[in-house]
């Protein structure tokens, strides 16, 4: 499933020396609700910042990958 979203917050952390990020985002069709997911650094675009438009890919309600929206007019 593809979800159009805006990054609301990022909190990096380590687990056994592996880098992860707690991701906070709002869906484009529901901007008042903040969702969260924990992802490994490899599943996030490099240099991702708060306020960026993204496409979140999820499977069975679990966020698997986040991609930056290249053309913000399509978000």
PyMOL commands that set and color helices and strands:
alter all, ss='L'
color gray80, all
select helices_A, chain A and resi 41-43+72-74
alter helices_A, ss='H'
color red, helices_A
select strands_A, chain A and resi 2-15+18-27+30-40+53-59+62-68
alter strands_A, ss='S'
color yellow, strands_A
deselect
rebuild
show_as cartoon
